[in-house]
Amino acid sequence: MGDGMLKITVIIHTRDSETTLPRLLESVQWAEERIVVDMESRDRTCEIARQEGATLFSTPVVPRVDGIRNDFLERGKHDWVFVLDADEYLA
């Protein structure tokens, strides 16, 4: 781990999150894997995720994100997974 990356997967679920996603992705640059699970965004959310090097998955819109979190936990390649909402970030 000499490269400063922690062996952790960060999963972020999004929907029209272009205003908050850049700050969040920047705050978790230390994670080796960043996954964005997008619910049919109509703005630049997916473009931002790709530009920042995140792995992008698409899913239909759902009323509660609990299912999305559970459905995509196994997509990560690390044992440790950190899940964040798109409007959160780490200081």
C-alpha positions in Angstrom: 0.0 0.0 0.0 2.9 2.3 -0.6 0.9 4.2 -3.2 -1.3 5.8 -0.4 -4.4 4.0 -1.6 -6.4 2.0 1.0 -7.8 -1.4 0.1 -11.3 -0.2 0.4 -14.3 0.2 -1.9 -16.4 3.3 -1.7 -20.0 2.9 -3.1 -21.9 6.1 -3.9 -25.5 6.1 -5.1 -26.5 9.0 -7.2 -29.4 10.7 -8.9 -28.9 14.1 -10.6 -25.9 14.8 -8.3 -23.7 16.9 -10.5 -23.4 19.6 -7.9 -22.3 17.4 -4.9 -20.5 14.5 -6.6 -17.2 16.2 -7.4 -16.6 17.2 -3.7 -17.5 13.7 -2.5 -15.2 12.0 -5.1 -12.4 14.3 -4.2 -12.9 13.5 -0.5 -12.5 9.8 -1.1 -9.5 9.8 -3.4 -7.6 7.7 -0.9 -9.8 4.7 -1.6 -8.5 2.2 -4.1 -11.9 1.7 -5.6 -14.8 4.2 -6.1 -18.1 2.9 -7.4 -20.9 5.2 -8.5 -24.3 3.6 -8.8 -26.5 6.0 -10.7 -30.3 6.0 -10.8 -31.0 7.4 -14.3 -29.5 10.9 -13.8 -30.5 13.5 -16.3 -27.5 15.9 -15.6 -23.7 15.4 -15.8 -23.5 13.0 -12.9 -22.3 10.0 -15.0 -19.9 12.2 -17.0 -18.4 13.5 -13.7 -18.1 9.9 -12.3 -16.2 8.7 -15.4 -13.9 11.8 -15.5 -12.9 11.2 -11.9 -12.1 7.6 -12.6 -15.0 6.0 -10.7 -16.5 2.7 -11.9 -20.0 3.5 -13.0 -23.1 1.3 -12.8 -26.6 2.2 -13.8 -29.8 1.1 -12.1 -33.5 2.0 -12.3 -34.9 4.6 -9.9 -36.1 3.2 -6.6 -37.9 4.9 -3.8 -35.4 3.7 -1.1 -31.7 3.2 -1.6 -31.3 0.4 0.9 -31.8 -2.2 -1.9 -29.2 -0.5 -4.1 -26.6 -0.6 -1.3 -27.2 -4.3 -0.8 -27.4 -5.1 -4.5 -24.0 -3.5 -5.3 -22.0 -4.5 -2.2 -20.6 -7.6 -4.0 -19.5 -5.5 -7.0 -16.6 -4.1 -5.0 -13.3 -6.0 -5.0 -12.4 -5.3 -1.4 -13.6 -6.8 1.9 -14.1 -3.3 3.4 -16.9 -1.2 1.8 -17.8 2.3 2.7 -21.2 3.6 1.5 -21.9 7.3 1.1 -24.9 9.3 -0.1 -24.0 11.6 -3.0 -24.6 14.7 -0.9 -22.1 13.6 1.8 -18.3 14.0 1.8 -15.4 13.5 4.2 -13.6 16.4 5.8 
